[in-house]
Amino acid sequence: MLNKYARAFFTRVLTPFAGFLLRKGVSPDTVTLIGTAGVVVGALAFYPRGEFFWGTVVITLFVFSDLVDGNMARQSGRSSRWGAFLDSTLDRVADGAVFGGLALWYAGRGDDLVLCAVTIFCLASGQVVSYTKARGEAIGLKVAVNGLVERSERLVITLVLCGLSGFHRTFGVPGIQWLLPIALWVVAVGSLVTLIQRVVTVRREAAEADAEAAERAVSQGSGV
């Protein structure tokens, strides 16, 4: 859902900036690499120390590179299979850093093994959700389902509530420190539902494709 509405909005907003970078000779791949590096540094430098507010600020600034690089590629007419591959691969790296940083916090000074396990599940399930779609498409299926919680939803829920939770530690605002655990549980359950939705869809589409292939083979064998 966020992909449909938010991405279109921010794409329009960031179009002038993308054009400016192109005029300065910056390539889309460079923006992709810098954006991922910024997310990784922000997540692993701040989150394991419990600096959720400033970590989220840094990460959010660099997350927008995911929209800028694609916009640049379209404006320049330089969209390529390599660019799409690089972008998708580095998205997984960025996601791993975000949830990995939070898992390190809960495994260390956060001292909560349950939430550490939930965070690791968010990390792993997010990767598998993306893999199911990519693998389904690789074997020729449409995988015509987005699911309850896609990457955009996972990041927005986690970053917004993590940043707000950071107000408790950074500015002493009481009563909001539980927002991050809520975010992680929501993302974990949503990712599990999305994974099931995609697996069921792939199974159905695969069965339909196999049935059509068998029907064609019978038709060709009978000379029809």
C-alpha positions in Angstrom: 0.0 0.0 0.0 2.8 2.4 0.9 4.5 1.5 -2.4 1.5 2.6 -4.3 0.9 6.0 -2.6 3.9 7.1 -0.7 6.4 6.2 -3.4 4.5 8.2 -6.1 4.4 11.2 -3.8 8.1 11.2 -2.8 9.1 10.5 -6.4 7.5 13.8 -7.5 9.0 15.6 -4.6 12.5 14.3 -5.2 12.5 14.6 -9.0 14.2 18.1 -9.0 17.0 16.8 -6.6 17.5 13.8 -8.9 17.8 16.0 -11.9 20.3 18.2 -10.0 22.5 15.2 -9.2 22.5 14.1 -12.9 23.6 17.6 -14.0 26.5 17.3 -11.6 27.6 14.0 -13.1 26.5 11.7 -10.3 25.4 8.3 -11.4 22.4 6.4 -10.0 24.7 3.5 -8.9 26.8 6.0 -6.9 23.6 7.2 -5.1 22.6 3.6 -4.4 26.0 2.8 -2.9 26.2 6.0 -0.8 22.6 5.5 0.4 23.3 1.9 1.6 26.5 2.9 3.3 24.7 5.7 5.2 22.0 3.3 6.3 24.5 0.7 7.5 26.7 3.2 9.3 23.6 4.9 10.9 22.1 1.6 12.1 25.3 -0.1 13.4 26.8 3.0 14.9 23.7 4.2 16.8 21.3 1.4 17.4 23.5 -1.0 19.4 24.2 1.9 21.8 20.5 2.6 22.2 20.7 5.9 20.3 17.4 5.3 18.5 16.4 8.9 17.8 19.6 10.0 16.1 20.1 6.7 14.5 16.7 6.9 12.9 17.4 10.5 11.7 20.5 9.4 9.9 19.0 6.3 8.5 15.9 8.1 7.2 18.0 10.7 5.4 19.8 7.9 3.5 16.8 5.7 2.9 15.4 8.3 0.5 18.3 7.4 -1.9 16.3 4.3 -2.8 13.8 6.7 -4.5 16.4 9.1 -5.9 18.5 6.5 -7.7 15.5 5.0 -9.6 14.3 8.5 -10.4 17.7 9.4 -11.8 17.8 6.2 -13.9 14.5 7.0 -15.5 15.3 10.7 -16.2 18.7 9.7 -17.8 17.3 6.8 -19.7 19.9 4.6 -18.1 17.7 2.0 -16.4 19.5 -1.4 -16.6 19.3 -4.9 -15.3 22.6 -4.3 -13.4 21.1 -1.2 -11.7 18.0 -3.1 -10.7 20.1 -6.0 -9.4 22.4 -3.7 -7.4 19.5 -1.7 -5.9 17.6 -4.9 -4.9 20.7 -6.5 -3.4 21.8 -3.5 -1.4 18.2 -3.1 -0.1 18.7 -6.4 1.6 22.0 -5.2 3.1 20.4 -2.1 4.5 17.5 -4.0 6.0 19.9 -6.4 7.6 21.9 -3.5 9.2 18.7 -1.9 10.6 17.4 -5.1 12.3 20.9 -6.3 13.1 21.6 -3.1 14.9 18.4 -3.4 17.0 19.2 -7.1 17.7 22.6 -6.1 19.0 21.0 -3.6 21.4 18.7 -6.2 22.8 21.4 -8.8 23.0 23.6 -6.4 24.9 22.7 -3.3 26.9 19.0 -3.7 26.1 19.1 -7.1 27.9 16.0 -8.6 26.4 16.5 -12.0 24.7 12.9 -12.3 23.7 12.9 -9.0 21.8 16.3 -9.9 20.4 14.8 -13.1 19.0 11.8 -11.2 17.6 14.2 -8.7 15.9 16.2 -11.5 14.3 12.9 -13.0 13.1 12.1 -9.6 11.5 15.4 -9.6 9.8 15.2 -13.2 8.5 11.5 -13.1 7.5 12.0 -9.9 5.6 14.8 -11.4 3.6 12.7 -14.6 2.9 9.7 -12.5 1.9 11.8 -10.8 -0.8 13.3 -14.0 -1.8 10.0 -15.8 -2.4 8.9 -13.1 -4.9 12.3 -13.1 -6.7 12.4 -16.9 -6.8 8.9 -17.2 -8.0 9.5 -14.7 -10.8 12.7 -16.5 -11.7 10.8 -19.7 -12.5 8.3 -17.8 -14.7 5.5 -17.0 -12.3 3.8 -13.6 -11.8 3.6 -13.9 -8.0 0.5 -11.6 -8.2 0.3 -10.6 -4.6 2.1 -7.9 -2.6 1.1 -9.1 0.9 0.3 -7.4 4.2 3.7 -6.0 5.0 6.2 -5.3 2.2 9.6 -3.7 2.6 8.2 -0.2 2.7 5.8 -1.0 5.5 8.5 -2.8 7.4 10.8 0.2 7.3 8.2 2.8 8.0 6.7 1.0 11.0 10.2 0.2 12.4 11.8 3.6 11.8 8.9 5.8 12.9 8.2 3.9 16.1 12.0 3.4 16.8 12.6 7.1 16.3 9.7 8.0 18.6 10.9 5.5 21.2 14.2 7.3 21.0 12.6 10.4 22.5 12.5 8.5 25.8 16.2 8.0 25.9 17.4 11.2 24.2 15.0 13.8 25.6 13.5 12.0 28.6 9.9 11.9 27.2 8.1 9.3 29.4 5.7 6.6 28.4 6.8 5.9 24.8 9.7 3.5 25.3 7.4 0.6 24.5 6.8 1.8 20.9 9.8 0.0 19.5 8.8 -3.4 21.0 5.3 -2.9 19.6 6.8 -2.1 16.1 9.0 -5.2 16.2 6.0 -7.5 17.1 3.8 -5.9 14.4 6.6 -6.3 11.8 7.2 -9.9 12.8 3.6 -10.9 12.6 3.0 -8.9 9.4 6.1 -10.5 7.8 4.9 -14.0 8.7 1.5 -13.3 7.2 3.1 -11.8 4.0 5.4 -14.8 3.7 2.4 -17.2 3.9 0.5 -15.1 1.4 3.3 -15.3 -1.1 4.0 -19.0 -0.6 0.3 -19.8 -1.1 0.3 -17.6 -4.2 3.4 -19.2 -5.7 2.0 -22.7 -5.0 -1.3 -21.8 -6.8 0.4 -20.2 -9.8 2.8 -23.1 -10.1 0.0 -25.6 -10.1 -1.9 -23.6 -12.7 1.3 -23.3 -14.9 2.0 -27.0 -14.6 -1.6 -27.9 -15.5 -1.4 -25.6 -18.5 1.9 -27.2 -19.6 0.5 -30.7 -19.2 -2.6 -29.7 -21.2 -0.5 -28.3 -24.0 1.6 -31.5 -24.1 -1.5 -33.6 -24.4 -2.8 -31.4 -27.2 0.4 -31.5 -29.1 0.7 -35.3 -28.6 -2.8 -35.9 -30.0 -2.1 -33.6 -33.0 -4.9 -31.2 -32.1 
